[in-house]
Amino acid sequence: MSLRIGLCAPYDLARAGGVNSHIRAQARALARLGHRVSVFGAASAPLPAGEVAMGGCISLVVHGTETGIGIDPRAWRLVGRLLRREQLDVLHVHEPLMPLVPWCATWRSGAPIVATFHTHREHGHRFYPLARPLVAPLMRRVAKRLAVSTAARDTVARYFPGEYTIVPNGIDVGHFARPAPRPADMPPGRPHVLYVGRLEPRKGLDHLVDAIALVRCAVPDVRLVIVGSGPDRDALIERARVAGVDALFAGAVTDEQLPAFYQAADVLCAPATFGESFGIVLLEAMAAGCPVVASSIEGYVGLVGNAECGARIVPAGDAAALAREVAALVADAPLRARLGAKGARFADTFDWTVIARRLQTIYEDVLATAS
């Protein structure tokens, strides 16, 4: 059965980010199953073909990350117009409690609503208890609640108890597994330690730079490769210079370029200290066969905290422990190969083909219940 599915984004669709990448990948995967998918949300700039802007945004720093939030009063009218035009069978709202477009979509939808929660807060969510009287009616309109991880589920369920189904983030395994030309700035013959993500305080990059300075004592030619952009870039460049770390700041790279960086790296490090609900970068690296060292925060441990996937877990903020694991992997090619193979098998279970079929079943069940 082909469905008309709407995907509502909670953050600025014109800005790169994990949730936006998730929504776009979900749309592609559902379209491959034969469904007609509409993506919409607030946007600060023109959007790609096939996506619809529901007004503008303001930029805020939320939990250490700069985020675009829709506050355009036209959203109510624009969302209503889109819903009338599309005549959706199912509306899938990501973070339905975020203002303003998800609120409008959840209130105005005549179709059954599925909602996904992505956010994790170790010490509780500041917005949810304050806004609970306002947004509780929105939650009552949701037919099916999903969360990308147990960490994300626990964050929202603390304030809005109920049944939540875990449907994890997905990746296009083939995209990361297909051999890609080696980046020119990562020549063979020397070890490369990779970081991929935003350059901001909660990501723990200061600890990673300190760790690589320690690794250099045993492996003098080790190189740190940092893919991504963010407000800490200049400070990290200076920190690496002072520490004597050979660091390549590659900046933002395209989705097409990213697999090559994972495949050329000897180790992927994810040193975040808080605020991660899942860890999509870990899965991408695993799909590319790259061993992973991650910090022991709840979102990462919930994903890769078992021996089957081959990831190494270290205490968050502990540069010395991070250095020990990285040095051990850099020095042991057979170990890297074994861990890379384990990770690739683990990543297969998160392919978007698998996740999209799960979502399709959920949509069908919701429609059957509503009829």
Buried (B, 14 or more C-beta within 10 A) or exposed (E): EEBBBBBBBBBBBBBEBBBBBBBBBBBEBBBEBEBBBBBBBBBBEEBEEEBBBBBBBEEEEBBBBBBBBBBBEEBBBBBBEBBEEBEBBBBBBBBBBBBBBBBBBBBBBEBBBBBBBBBBBBEEBEBBEEBEEEBEEBBEBBBBBBBBBBBBBBBBBEBBEEEBEEBBBBBBBEBBBEEBEEBEEBEEEBBBBBBBBBBBBBBBBBBBBBBBBBBBEBBEEBBBBBBBBBEBBEEBBEBBEEBEBBBBBBEEBEEEBBBBBBBBBBBBBBBBBBBBBBBBBBBBBBBBBBBBBBBBBBBBBBBBEEEEBBBBBBEBBBBEBBBBBBBBBBBEEEBBEEBBBBBBEBBBEBBBEBBBEBBBEBBBBBBEEEE
